[in-house]
Amino acid sequence: MSDKNSKDQKSQSDNDEDFGLPPVNVTPLEGAKAAGSISSSGKKESGKPSKNNPPVEEEKKDNTVGIFLIILLLILGLGFGLYYFGIFDKLDQQQPKDSVTTNQVEKPAPATKEQIPETVVEEAEPAEETSPQLVEIDGRETSPRYFLVVGSFIDDDLARDYSDKLNKAGENTFLIHPYGKIHYYRLAIGQFENVDLALEARESFQDNFEENLWVLKY
């Protein structure tokens, strides 16, 4: 009886709490439990990154560094190529210029007629040949002279006529005027400093004259 009364009291208290609603038995679904377990395990795994799967941010950083290095290498290669080929182009352009300048220096341009100065050759004027002439002797000198005489004349005109004939033949003549007791004009063909020279000249000239040549000291 007592037990039955206690059960009735419990059921009544329960009914009081449920406000007179019929009792409902709630049973949890298995799928919900599985989802809850999976979500909890996923949260735990996401909190701790695994070694096999690195973070996405690190992969992005590695990719950007590699791309930057590739771009840098391309820029350096392009710049080196431009610099290298540019220098060789300049050298190729300068070499023909240098060769042209050396050829111009080694091979001077042929001189034109205007550039060649006309050399005027002045012909040397022949020395005026002194024609043989008559020299008149009017007096003595301090030192004696020796004459090679070809004739004596009383008249100076006769002496001058013969002198003209000898001058035309190429002989110089000397007309010695009368002096002291000598009244004749002497015509000579040579004048010498000493008697030896006068005698040598007489031997060389004697064959050219019919008259006898003789030496006069004056």
Order of alpha helices (4+ residues) and beta strands (2+ residues): alpha-alpha-alpha-beta-beta-alpha-beta-beta-alpha-beta
